Amino acid sequence: MELVQIYQCLCDVTRLRLLNLLGQGPLCVCHFQTVLKEPQVKISKHLGYLKARGLVEAKREGNWMIYQLVSKASPELKANLACLQDCVREQAIFKADLARLRKADLSCSPIKADGQPVPRGRRCC
C-alpha cells in the first residue's frame, strides 16, 4: 500500500471517525449509524472507499456487513493507524464517538467481541 493512498483515506473526518471506531474491533454498519448518527448510505460510501483502498475488510454475515481493519496491514498503515489512535484521544468528536460506542446496544451484532458468530436466533437487527 502506498503512503499517498493512506493519506487520501485519512483526509476526511467521517473516514477518520470510522477508523477510530474500528480500532475497537469489528462493527456492522448499523453500529456506525447509531454511533455517528449518520445515514446508512453515507457510512457505506465511506466504508466502501476505505475497503477499495485496502484499509478495511468486510465480510457478510446474513444481512449484515461486518467491517474491520485489515488483518495484514502494511507497516505504513500500522504506523498511521497507531498515530490516529494517539491523536484522537484529545479530540472531542472522537472521544464522544467512543463513549457512544461503549453505551450502544451491540446485541444485534452477528458477531461477538471475540469475533465468533452469534447464533442466528439471538440477533435483533
Residue pairs with C-beta under 8 A, 6 or more apart in sequence:
1 53
1 54
1 74
1 76
1 77
3 76
5 53
5 54
6 53
6 55
6 76
6 77
6 80
7 80
8 53
9 15
9 19
9 49
9 50
9 53
9 55
10 16
10 19
10 80
10 84
12 46
13 93
14 36
14 38
14 42
14 43
14 46
15 46
15 49
15 50
16 84
16 88
16 94
17 36
17 93
17 94
17 97
18 32
18 36
18 43
18 46
18 47
18 50
18 56
18 67
19 50
19 55
19 56
19 69
19 81
19 84
20 84
20 85
20 88
20 94
20 97
20 98
21 27
21 31
21 32
21 35
21 36
21 97
21 98
21 101
22 56
22 67
22 68
22 69
23 69
23 81
23 84
23 85
24 98
24 101
25 68
25 113
25 115
26 66
26 67
26 68
26 111
26 115
27 66
27 67
27 68
27 106
27 109
28 61
28 64
28 65
28 66
28 67
28 108
28 109
28 110
28 111
28 125
29 40
29 43
29 44
29 47
29 64
29 65
29 67
30 40
30 64
30 108
30 125
31 101
31 104
31 106
31 109
32 38
32 43
32 47
32 67
33 39
33 40
33 43
34 100
34 104
34 105
35 97
35 100
35 101
35 104
36 43
36 97
44 65
47 56
47 58
47 65
47 67
50 56
51 57
51 58
51 67
54 70
54 77
55 69
55 70
55 77
56 67
56 68
56 69
56 70
57 67
57 68
57 69
57 70
57 71
58 65
58 66
58 67
58 68
59 65
59 66
60 66
61 110
61 111
61 117
62 110
62 120
62 123
63 125
64 109
64 110
64 125
66 109
66 110
66 111
69 81
70 77
73 81
88 94
88 95
89 95
107 122
107 124
108 123
108 124
108 125
109 118
109 123
109 125
110 117
110 118
110 123
110 125
111 117
111 118
112 118
